[in-house]
Amino acid sequence: MTNLEETAGELQAAHSSGKNAVELALLSREKLGAAFGVISFIASFRLAFEIPLPVLQRAQAWQGFGWGGTSISDEEFSAIISPWLTQR
């Protein structure tokens, strides 16, 4: 099992225990450590929740990641990601 698969499993478990989208994003960053980046964020959420790539590409602009350029707020991030979390 890869780090991404392990992280995806932990994200699913955390969501089942009531974590919201922002908390899941922070958990992803914590679990992946130095391997965390745009690609690993997208991959782990895609594996965990089958979120479409265009949705994740918009979500990666979240201010909490600090990847520069245009950023979106916690509320915008949650609005983008949350609908996909309830489908699993």
Backbone hydrogen bonds, N-H to C=O, Kabsch-Sander energy under -0.5 kcal/mol:
donor,donor_aa,acceptor,acceptor_aa,energy
6,E,2,T,-2.6
7,T,3,N,-2.7
8,A,4,L,-2.6
9,G,5,E,-2.2
10,E,6,E,-2.1
11,L,7,T,-2.5
12,Q,8,A,-2.3
13,A,9,G,-2.3
14,A,10,E,-2.6
15,H,11,L,-2.5
16,S,12,Q,-2.3
17,S,13,A,-1.4
18,G,15,H,-1.7
19,K,14,A,-2.4
24,L,20,N,-2.4
25,A,21,A,-2.2
26,L,22,V,-2.2
27,L,23,E,-2.1
28,S,24,L,-2.5
29,R,25,A,-2.1
30,E,26,L,-2.3
31,K,27,L,-3.1
32,L,28,S,-2.3
33,G,29,R,-1.5
35,A,32,L,-2.2
36,F,33,G,-2.0
41,F,37,G,-2.7
42,I,38,V,-2.4
43,A,39,I,-2.8
44,S,40,S,-2.6
45,F,41,F,-2.2
46,R,42,I,-2.2
47,L,43,A,-2.6
48,A,44,S,-2.2
49,F,45,F,-2.5
50,E,46,R,-1.9
51,I,45,F,-0.7
55,V,52,P,-0.6
56,L,52,P,-1.9
57,Q,53,L,-2.5
58,R,54,P,-1.5
59,A,55,V,-2.2
60,Q,56,L,-1.8
61,A,58,R,-1.4
62,W,59,A,-1.9
63,Q,72,I,-2.9
65,F,62,W,-1.7
66,G,62,W,-0.7
72,I,61,A,-1.9
77,F,73,S,-2.6
78,S,74,D,-2.7
79,A,75,E,-2.3
80,I,76,E,-1.8
81,I,77,F,-2.5
82,S,78,S,-2.7
84,W,81,I,-1.5
85,L,81,I,-1.0
85,L,82,S,-0.7
86,T,82,S,-1.3
87,Q,84,W,-0.6
88,R,85,L,-1.0
